[in-house]
Amino acid sequence: MNPRLLELATRHGALRARIAEQRRSLAQHAEPLAAALGRGDDVLKGVDWLKHHPAAVALAVALTVIVRPRGAWRWARRGFVLWRGWQALKAALVKAR
């Protein structure tokens, strides 16, 4: 075999081994994030459910207004602040692109 090809094959094998080790290391370091990302997925599933069941949201809001009007106003203000914050964050992210 050509010495140059042998050298390239040896180098290629060493690089592949190094890549495999880096992947194992990355997987090991990312393990603690798996639980947090799983919780994030659960939150997104809940948001998706709310989007597909607006009647349930309307019923919950109506019951809150009837049972505790002051609490409803407080939660409405909080919701509005969160919504405005989300809109500002989205605008900032779009602008940063």
N, CA, C and O atoms as a printed pandas DataFrame, in Angstrom:
     atom_number atom_name residue_name chain_id  residue_number  x_coord  y_coord  z_coord
0              1         N          MET        A               1    0.843   -1.177    0.000
1              2        CA          MET        A               1    0.000    0.000    0.000
2              3         C          MET        A               1    0.886    1.236    0.000
3              4         O          MET        A               1    1.983    1.241    0.558
4              5         N          ASN        A               2    0.395    2.250   -0.622
5              6        CA          ASN        A               2    1.097    3.517   -0.713
6              7         C          ASN        A               2    1.269    4.094    0.698
7              8         O          ASN        A               2    0.295    4.153    1.448
8              9         N          PRO        A               3    2.477    4.521    1.080
9             10        CA          PRO        A               3    2.702    5.055    2.435
10            11         C          PRO        A               3    1.827    6.274    2.738
11            12         O          PRO        A               3    1.385    6.468    3.870
12            13         N          ARG        A               4    1.588    7.075    1.726
13            14        CA          ARG        A               4    0.743    8.268    1.915
14            15         C          ARG        A               4   -0.684    7.847    2.256
15            16         O          ARG        A               4   -1.295    8.410    3.165
16            17         N          LEU        A               5   -1.218    6.862    1.535
17            18        CA          LEU        A               5   -2.574    6.370    1.813
18            19         C          LEU        A               5   -2.650    5.721    3.188
19            20         O          LEU        A               5   -3.647    5.869    3.894
20            21         N          LEU        A               6   -1.601    5.003    3.566
21            22        CA          LEU        A               6   -1.561    4.380    4.889
22            23         C          LEU        A               6   -1.576    5.443    5.984
23            24         O          LEU        A               6   -2.274    5.299    6.988
24            25         N          GLU        A               7   -0.813    6.498    5.786
25            26        CA          GLU        A               7   -0.781    7.601    6.754
26            27         C          GLU        A               7   -2.151    8.276    6.864
27            28         O          GLU        A               7   -2.620    8.582    7.961
28            29         N          LEU        A               8   -2.784    8.503    5.709
29            30        CA          LEU        A               8   -4.116    9.125    5.721
30            31         C          LEU        A               8   -5.149    8.235    6.399
31            32         O          LEU        A               8   -5.999    8.723    7.143
32            33         N          ALA        A               9   -5.080    6.935    6.144
33            34        CA          ALA        A               9   -6.023    6.004    6.770
34            35         C          ALA        A               9   -5.826    5.972    8.286
35            36         O          ALA        A               9   -6.797    5.929    9.043
36            37         N          THR        A              10   -4.571    5.992    8.722
37            38        CA          THR        A              10   -4.275    5.995   10.159
38            39         C          THR        A              10   -4.801    7.276   10.797
39            40         O          THR        A              10   -5.412    7.248   11.865
40            41         N          ARG        A              11   -4.555    8.386   10.131
41            42        CA          ARG        A              11   -5.020    9.683   10.637
42            43         C          ARG        A              11   -6.549    9.735   10.685
43            44         O          ARG        A              11   -7.139   10.253   11.634
44            45         N          HIS        A              12   -7.169    9.193    9.651
45            46        CA          HIS        A              12   -8.629    9.149    9.589
46            47         C          HIS        A              12   -9.192    8.328   10.752
47            48         O          HIS        A              12  -10.162    8.739   11.389
48            49         N          GLY        A              13   -8.592    7.184   11.025
49            50        CA          GLY        A              13   -9.033    6.354   12.145
50            51         C          GLY        A              13   -8.881    7.060   13.477
51            52         O          GLY        A              13   -9.754    6.966   14.340
52            53         N          ALA        A              14   -7.766    7.773   13.649
53            54        CA          ALA        A              14   -7.540    8.508   14.901
54            55         C          ALA        A              14   -8.565    9.622   15.066
55            56         O          ALA        A              14   -9.064    9.856   16.167
56            57         N          LEU        A              15   -8.875   10.305   13.974
57            58        CA          LEU        A              15   -9.876   11.379   14.047
58            59         C          LEU        A              15  -11.250   10.827   14.378
59            60         O          LEU        A              15  -11.983   11.416   15.172
60            61         N          ARG        A              16  -11.604    9.699   13.777
61            62        CA          ARG        A              16  -12.912    9.084   14.072
62            63         C          ARG        A              16  -13.005    8.661   15.536
63            64         O          ARG        A              16  -14.053    8.819   16.162
64            65         N          ALA        A              17  -11.911    8.124   16.085
65            66        CA          ALA        A              17  -11.895    7.740   17.495
66            67         C          ALA        A              17  -12.042    8.970   18.385
67            68         O          ALA        A              17  -12.754    8.939   19.389
68            69         N          ARG        A              18  -11.364   10.052   18.009
69            70        CA          ARG        A              18  -11.461   11.299   18.778
70            71         C          ARG        A              18  -12.883   11.850   18.745
71            72         O          ARG        A              18  -13.398   12.309   19.765
72            73         N          ILE        A              19  -13.515   11.806   17.577
73            74        CA          ILE        A              19  -14.900   12.276   17.440
74            75         C          ILE        A              19  -15.836   11.444   18.299
75            76         O          ILE        A              19  -16.723   11.983   18.961
76            77         N          ALA        A              20  -15.639   10.127   18.291
77            78        CA          ALA        A              20  -16.494    9.245   19.100
78            79         C          ALA        A              20  -16.352    9.576   20.583
79            80         O          ALA        A              20  -17.344    9.595   21.312
80            81         N          GLU        A              21  -15.123    9.837   21.034
81            82        CA          GLU        A              21  -14.897   10.189   22.432
82            83         C          GLU        A              21  -15.554   11.526   22.771
83            84         O          GLU        A              21  -16.121   11.678   23.852
84            85         N          GLN        A              22  -15.483   12.491   21.863
85            86        CA          GLN        A              22  -16.114   13.788   22.099
86            87         C          GLN        A              22  -17.636   13.643   22.176
87            88         O          GLN        A              22  -18.282   14.303   22.990
88            89         N          ARG        A              23  -18.200   12.795   21.343
89            90        CA          ARG        A              23  -19.647   12.561   21.399
90            91         C          ARG        A              23  -20.054   11.939   22.724
91            92         O          ARG        A              23  -21.058   12.331   23.319
92            93         N          ARG        A              24  -19.266   10.960   23.190
93            94        CA          ARG        A              24  -19.569   10.337   24.490
94            95         C          ARG        A              24  -19.484   11.367   25.607
95            96         O          ARG        A              24  -20.330   11.396   26.501
96            97         N          SER        A              25  -18.461   12.212   25.552
97            98        CA          SER        A              25  -18.290   13.240   26.572
98            99         C          SER        A              25  -19.439   14.243   26.550
99           100         O          SER        A              25  -19.950   14.632   27.601
100          101         N          LEU        A              26  -19.839   14.656   25.363
101          102        CA          LEU        A              26  -20.950   15.602   25.233
102          103         C          LEU        A              26  -22.245   14.990   25.766
103          104         O          LEU        A              26  -23.005   15.660   26.467
104          105         N          ALA        A              27  -22.497   13.736   25.442
105          106        CA          ALA        A              27  -23.707   13.069   25.932
106          107         C          ALA        A              27  -23.698   12.996   27.456
107          108         O          ALA        A              27  -24.731   13.187   28.099
108          109         N          GLN        A              28  -22.539   12.721   28.026
109          110        CA          GLN        A              28  -22.429   12.630   29.482
110          111         C          GLN        A              28  -22.673   13.994   30.130
111          112         O          GLN        A              28  -23.345   14.084   31.157
112          113         N          HIS        A              29  -22.130   15.047   29.532
113          114        CA          HIS        A              29  -22.307   16.384   30.104
114          115         C          HIS        A              29  -23.728   16.919   29.895
115          116         O          HIS        A              29  -24.189   17.754   30.673
116          117         N          ALA        A              30  -24.414   16.459   28.876
117          118        CA          ALA        A              30  -25.766   16.946   28.576
118          119         C          ALA        A              30  -26.841   16.188   29.348
119          120         O          ALA        A              30  -28.008   16.579   29.322
120          121         N          GLU        A              31  -26.468   15.114   30.033
121          122        CA          GLU        A              31  -27.451   14.305   30.756
122          123         C          GLU        A              31  -28.295   15.108   31.743
123          124         O          GLU        A              31  -29.513   14.930   31.772
124          125         N          PRO        A              32  -27.696   15.991   32.557
125          126        CA          PRO        A              32  -28.521   16.763   33.501
126          127         C          PRO        A              32  -29.544   17.663   32.810
127          128         O          PRO        A              32  -30.566   18.003   33.406
128          129         N          LEU        A              33  -29.287   18.044   31.585
129          130        CA          LEU        A              33  -30.221   18.907   30.868
130          131         C          LEU        A              33  -31.457   18.157   30.383
131          132         O          LEU        A              33  -32.488   18.771   30.107
132          133         N          ALA        A              34  -31.359   16.851   30.279
133          134        CA          ALA        A              34  -32.463   16.064   29.731
134          135         C          ALA        A              34  -33.742   16.251   30.547
135          136         O          ALA        A              34  -34.823   16.390   29.975
136          137         N          ALA        A              35  -33.631   16.255   31.863
137          138        CA          ALA        A              35  -34.823   16.416   32.707
138          139         C          ALA        A              35  -35.446   17.797   32.508
139          140         O          ALA        A              35  -36.666   17.926   32.398
140          141         N          ALA        A              36  -34.608   18.820   32.463
141          142        CA          ALA        A              36  -35.126   20.180   32.280
142          143         C          ALA        A              36  -35.787   20.328   30.918
143          144         O          ALA        A              36  -36.852   20.935   30.805
144          145         N          LEU        A              37  -35.169   19.782   29.896
145          146        CA          LEU        A              37  -35.756   19.871   28.569
146          147         C          LEU        A              37  -37.045   19.061   28.477
147          148         O          LEU        A              37  -37.969   19.436   27.755
148          149         N          GLY        A              38  -37.103   17.959   29.203
149          150        CA          GLY        A              38  -38.337   17.163   29.241
150          151         C          GLY        A              38  -39.476   17.956   29.874
151          152         O          GLY        A              38  -40.616   17.891   29.414
152          153         N          ARG        A              39  -39.162   18.703   30.928
153          154        CA          ARG        A              39  -40.189   19.538   31.557
154          155         C          ARG        A              39  -40.648   20.635   30.596
155          156         O          ARG        A              39  -41.831   20.973   30.551
156          157         N          GLY        A              40  -39.728   21.173   29.848
157          158        CA          GLY        A              40  -40.087   22.180   28.849
158          159         C          GLY        A              40  -41.022   21.607   27.801
159          160         O          GLY        A              40  -41.952   22.282   27.359
160          161         N          ASP        A              41  -40.782   20.369   27.401
161          162        CA          ASP        A              41  -41.675   19.711   26.452
162          163         C          ASP        A              41  -43.074   19.542   27.044
163          164         O          ASP        A              41  -44.074   19.708   26.347
164          165         N          ASP        A              42  -43.136   19.210   28.344
165          166        CA          ASP        A              42  -44.435   19.066   29.004
166          167         C          ASP        A              42  -45.192   20.389   29.011
167          168         O          ASP        A              42  -46.405   20.413   28.801
168          169         N          VAL        A              43  -44.489   21.480   29.249
169          170        CA          VAL        A              43  -45.120   22.805   29.251
170          171         C          VAL        A              43  -45.676   23.106   27.865
171          172         O          VAL        A              43  -46.795   23.601   27.731
172          173         N          LEU        A              44  -44.891   22.806   26.838
173          174        CA          LEU        A              44  -45.355   23.068   25.475
174          175         C          LEU        A              44  -46.569   22.214   25.122
175          176         O          LEU        A              44  -47.452   22.666   24.394
176          177         N          LYS        A              45  -46.622   20.990   25.629
177          178        CA          LYS        A              45  -47.802   20.145   25.404
178          179         C          LYS        A              45  -49.027   20.769   26.069
179          180         O          LYS        A              45  -50.124   20.743   25.511
180          181         N          GLY        A              46  -48.833   21.334   27.274
181          182        CA          GLY        A              46  -49.936   21.991   27.964
182          183         C          GLY        A              46  -50.426   23.216   27.210
183          184         O          GLY        A              46  -51.630   23.451   27.112
184          185         N          VAL        A              47  -49.500   23.991   26.682
185          186        CA          VAL        A              47  -49.873   25.172   25.896
186          187         C          VAL        A              47  -50.619   24.737   24.635
187          188         O          VAL        A              47  -51.603   25.364   24.241
188          189         N          ASP        A              48  -50.148   23.669   24.009
189          190        CA          ASP        A              48  -50.805   23.156   22.813
190          191         C          ASP        A              48  -52.232   22.704   23.143
191          192         O          ASP        A              48  -53.158   22.945   22.369
192          193         N          TRP        A              49  -52.400   22.050   24.294
193          194        CA          TRP        A              49  -53.740   21.607   24.698
194          195         C          TRP        A              49  -54.648   22.823   24.885
195          196         O          TRP        A              49  -55.801   22.810   24.455
196          197         N          LEU        A              50  -54.130   23.867   25.524
197          198        CA          LEU        A              50  -54.931   25.072   25.735
198          199         C          LEU        A              50  -55.341   25.708   24.408
199          200         O          LEU        A              50  -56.455   26.214   24.279
200          201         N          LYS        A              51  -54.441   25.685   23.422
201          202        CA          LYS        A              51  -54.765   26.244   22.112
202          203         C          LYS        A              51  -55.884   25.470   21.435
203          204         O          LYS        A              51  -56.696   26.050   20.715
204          205         N          HIS        A              52  -55.928   24.175   21.659
205          206        CA          HIS        A              52  -56.934   23.335   21.005
206          207         C          HIS        A              52  -58.226   23.208   21.802
207          208         O          HIS        A              52  -59.192   22.619   21.317
208          209         N          HIS        A              53  -58.260   23.752   23.017
209          210        CA          HIS        A              53  -59.460   23.697   23.859
210          211         C          HIS        A              53  -59.785   25.087   24.406
211          212         O          HIS        A              53  -59.714   25.304   25.616
212          213         N          PRO        A              54  -60.137   26.022   23.538
213          214        CA          PRO        A              54  -60.414   27.388   24.019
214          215         C          PRO        A              54  -61.657   27.455   24.910
215          216         O          PRO        A              54  -61.762   28.347   25.752
216          217         N          ALA        A              55  -62.594   26.527   24.735
217          218        CA          ALA        A              55  -63.792   26.537   25.575
218          219         C          ALA        A              55  -63.424   26.293   27.037
219          220         O          ALA        A              55  -64.021   26.888   27.934
220          221         N          ALA        A              56  -62.458   25.434   27.275
221          222        CA          ALA        A              56  -62.029   25.160   28.648
222          223         C          ALA        A              56  -61.403   26.407   29.263
223          224         O          ALA        A              56  -61.621   26.696   30.440
224          225         N          VAL        A              57  -60.640   27.131   28.486
225          226        CA          VAL        A              57  -60.025   28.369   28.976
226          227         C          VAL        A              57  -61.114   29.401   29.279
227          228         O          VAL        A              57  -61.078   30.061   30.318
228          229         N          ALA        A              58  -62.079   29.537   28.371
229          230        CA          ALA        A              58  -63.169   30.495   28.576
230          231         C          ALA        A              58  -63.977   30.133   29.825
231          232         O          ALA        A              58  -64.365   31.018   30.588
232          233         N          LEU        A              59  -64.230   28.846   30.036
233          234        CA          LEU        A              59  -64.977   28.402   31.210
234          235         C          LEU        A              59  -64.198   28.712   32.489
235          236         O          LEU        A              59  -64.782   29.172   33.471
236          237         N          ALA        A              60  -62.909   28.468   32.487
237          238        CA          ALA        A              60  -62.096   28.748   33.668
238          239         C          ALA        A              60  -62.079   30.241   33.974
239          240         O          ALA        A              60  -62.157   30.642   35.135
240          241         N          VAL        A              61  -61.978   31.055   32.940
241          242        CA          VAL        A              61  -61.988   32.506   33.138
242          243         C          VAL        A              61  -63.340   32.954   33.678
243          244         O          VAL        A              61  -63.404   33.758   34.608
244          245         N          ALA        A              62  -64.415   32.440   33.101
245          246        CA          ALA        A              62  -65.761   32.816   33.555
246          247         C          ALA        A              62  -65.974   32.424   35.017
247          248         O          ALA        A              62  -66.507   33.214   35.796
248          249         N          LEU        A              63  -65.570   31.228   35.390
249          250        CA          LEU        A              63  -65.724   30.795   36.781
250          251         C          LEU        A              63  -64.902   31.676   37.727
251          252         O          LEU        A              63  -65.354   32.012   38.822
252          253         N          THR        A              64  -63.711   32.041   37.302
253          254        CA          THR        A              64  -62.871   32.900   38.141
254          255         C          THR        A              64  -63.504   34.273   38.328
255          256         O          THR        A              64  -63.484   34.825   39.427
256          257         N          VAL        A              65  -64.068   34.824   37.254
257          258        CA          VAL        A              65  -64.711   36.137   37.339
258          259         C          VAL        A              65  -65.924   36.082   38.249
259          260         O          VAL        A              65  -66.155   37.005   39.030
260          261         N          ILE        A              66  -66.699   35.016   38.158
261          262        CA          ILE        A              66  -67.905   34.886   38.981
262          263         C          ILE        A              66  -67.549   34.672   40.444
263          264         O          ILE        A              66  -68.134   35.306   41.322
264          265         N          VAL        A              67  -66.594   33.786   40.716
265          266        CA          VAL        A              67  -66.275   33.420   42.093
266          267         C          VAL        A              67  -65.422   34.488   42.780
267          268         O          VAL        A              67  -65.688   34.854   43.925
268          269         N          ARG        A              68  -64.405   34.986   42.086
269          270        CA          ARG        A              68  -63.497   35.964   42.706
270          271         C          ARG        A              68  -63.164   37.072   41.721
271          272         O          ARG        A              68  -62.132   37.005   41.053
272          273         N          PRO        A              69  -64.004   38.081   41.614
273          274        CA          PRO        A              69  -63.750   39.145   40.638
274          275         C          PRO        A              69  -62.419   39.883   40.865
275          276         O          PRO        A              69  -61.716   40.204   39.907
276          277         N          ARG        A              70  -62.080   40.148   42.129
277          278        CA          ARG        A              70  -60.805   40.841   42.400
278          279         C          ARG        A              70  -59.623   39.989   41.966
279          280         O          ARG        A              70  -58.666   40.487   41.374
280          281         N          GLY        A              71  -59.701   38.709   42.265
281          282        CA          GLY        A              71  -58.635   37.799   41.854
282          283         C          GLY        A              71  -58.524   37.725   40.337
283          284         O          GLY        A              71  -57.432   37.606   39.781
284          285         N          ALA        A              72  -59.700   37.801   39.671
285          286        CA          ALA        A              72  -59.689   37.770   38.205
286          287         C          ALA        A              72  -58.966   38.983   37.643
287          288         O          ALA        A              72  -58.193   38.861   36.693
288          289         N          TRP        A              73  -59.214   40.159   38.224
289          290        CA          TRP        A              73  -58.522   41.362   37.745
290          291         C          TRP        A              73  -57.022   41.264   37.985
291          292         O          TRP        A              73  -56.220   41.668   37.144
292          293         N          ARG        A              74  -56.657   40.725   39.136
293          294        CA          ARG        A              74  -55.236   40.575   39.448
294          295         C          ARG        A              74  -54.572   39.639   38.442
295          296         O          ARG        A              74  -53.486   39.927   37.938
296          297         N          TRP        A              75  -55.235   38.515   38.152
297          298        CA          TRP        A              75  -54.669   37.569   37.188
298          299         C          TRP        A              75  -54.699   38.132   35.771
299          300         O          TRP        A              75  -53.824   37.825   34.961
300          301         N          ALA        A              76  -55.694   38.948   35.472
301          302        CA          ALA        A              76  -55.746   39.578   34.146
302          303         C          ALA        A              76  -54.561   40.532   33.969
303          304         O          ALA        A              76  -53.943   40.567   32.904
304          305         N          ARG        A              77  -54.249   41.294   35.003
305          306        CA          ARG        A              77  -53.092   42.196   34.926
306          307         C          ARG        A              77  -51.799   41.404   34.758
307          308         O          ARG        A              77  -50.949   41.754   33.939
308          309         N          ARG        A              78  -51.657   40.338   35.538
309          310        CA          ARG        A              78  -50.452   39.506   35.421
310          311         C          ARG        A              78  -50.335   38.904   34.024
311          312         O          ARG        A              78  -49.265   38.899   33.416
312          313         N          GLY        A              79  -51.454   38.403   33.539
313          314        CA          GLY        A              79  -51.455   37.824   32.197
314          315         C          GLY        A              79  -51.093   38.843   31.135
315          316         O          GLY        A              79  -50.359   38.539   30.194
316          317         N          PHE        A              80  -51.613   40.056   31.288
317          318        CA          PHE        A              80  -51.313   41.105   30.326
318          319         C          PHE        A              80  -49.830   41.459   30.353
319          320         O          PHE        A              80  -49.210   41.640   29.305
320          321         N          VAL        A              81  -49.269   41.556   31.544
321          322        CA          VAL        A              81  -47.842   41.858   31.664
322          323         C          VAL        A              81  -47.009   40.745   31.041
323          324         O          VAL        A              81  -46.039   41.018   30.334
324          325         N          LEU        A              82  -47.378   39.501   31.299
325          326        CA          LEU        A              82  -46.652   38.380   30.687
326          327         C          LEU        A              82  -46.785   38.395   29.172
327          328         O          LEU        A              82  -45.809   38.164   28.458
328          329         N          TRP        A              83  -47.972   38.662   28.686
329          330        CA          TRP        A              83  -48.197   38.697   27.241
330          331         C          TRP        A              83  -47.363   39.797   26.587
331          332         O          TRP        A              83  -46.738   39.577   25.550
332          333         N          ARG        A              84  -47.359   40.996   27.207
333          334        CA          ARG        A              84  -46.578   42.102   26.652
334          335         C          ARG        A              84  -45.078   41.784   26.690
335          336         O          ARG        A              84  -44.340   42.108   25.760
336          337         N          GLY        A              85  -44.650   41.156   27.763
337          338        CA          GLY        A              85  -43.240   40.758   27.854
338          339         C          GLY        A              85  -42.875   39.764   26.770
339          340         O          GLY        A              85  -41.811   39.862   26.159
340          341         N          TRP        A              86  -43.759   38.806   26.532
341          342        CA          TRP        A              86  -43.530   37.813   25.478
342          343         C          TRP        A              86  -43.473   38.488   24.111
343          344         O          TRP        A              86  -42.617   38.154   23.293
344          345         N          GLN        A              87  -44.374   39.431   23.858
345          346        CA          GLN        A              87  -44.369   40.132   22.579
346          347         C          GLN        A              87  -43.065   40.924   22.401
347          348         O          GLN        A              87  -42.499   40.948   21.309
348          349         N          ALA        A              88  -42.598   41.561   23.457
349          350        CA          ALA        A              88  -41.346   42.324   23.382
350          351         C          ALA        A              88  -40.157   41.400   23.152
351          352         O          ALA        A              88  -39.252   41.724   22.384
352          353         N          LEU        A              89  -40.162   40.253   23.818
353          354        CA          LEU        A              89  -39.078   39.289   23.640
354          355         C          LEU        A              89  -39.045   38.759   22.210
355          356         O          LEU        A              89  -37.978   38.651   21.606
356          357         N          LYS        A              90  -40.220   38.427   21.672
357          358        CA          LYS        A              90  -40.277   37.940   20.297
358          359         C          LYS        A              90  -39.783   39.001   19.329
359          360         O          LYS        A              90  -39.039   38.690   18.398
360          361         N          ALA        A              91  -40.184   40.246   19.533
361          362        CA          ALA        A              91  -39.740   41.341   18.661
362          363         C          ALA        A              91  -38.233   41.523   18.745
363          364         O          ALA        A              91  -37.581   41.762   17.728
364          365         N          ALA        A              92  -37.671   41.414   19.946
365          366        CA          ALA        A              92  -36.234   41.566   20.114
366          367         C          ALA        A              92  -35.479   40.425   19.431
367          368         O          ALA        A              92  -34.429   40.638   18.824
368          369         N          LEU        A              93  -36.023   39.220   19.537
369          370        CA          LEU        A              93  -35.379   38.071   18.894
370          371         C          LEU        A              93  -35.422   38.183   17.383
371          372         O          LEU        A              93  -34.453   37.846   16.703
372          373         N          VAL        A              94  -36.541   38.655   16.855
373          374        CA          VAL        A              94  -36.655   38.825   15.402
374          375         C          VAL        A              94  -35.692   39.901   14.934
375          376         O          VAL        A              94  -35.059   39.756   13.888
376          377         N          LYS        A              95  -35.577   40.977   15.699
377          378        CA          LYS        A              95  -34.697   42.087   15.348
378          379         C          LYS        A              95  -33.219   41.642   15.403
379          380         O          LYS        A              95  -32.395   42.121   14.624
380          381         N          ALA        A              96  -32.897   40.730   16.323
381          382        CA          ALA        A              96  -31.511   40.270   16.490
382          383         C          ALA        A              96  -31.058   39.397   15.316
383          384         O          ALA        A              96  -29.859   39.258   15.074
384          385         N          ARG        A              97  -31.990   38.824   14.603
385          386        CA          ARG        A              97  -31.622   37.974   13.460
386          387         C          ARG        A              97  -31.071   38.835   12.416
387          388         O          ARG        A              97  -30.689   38.347   11.352
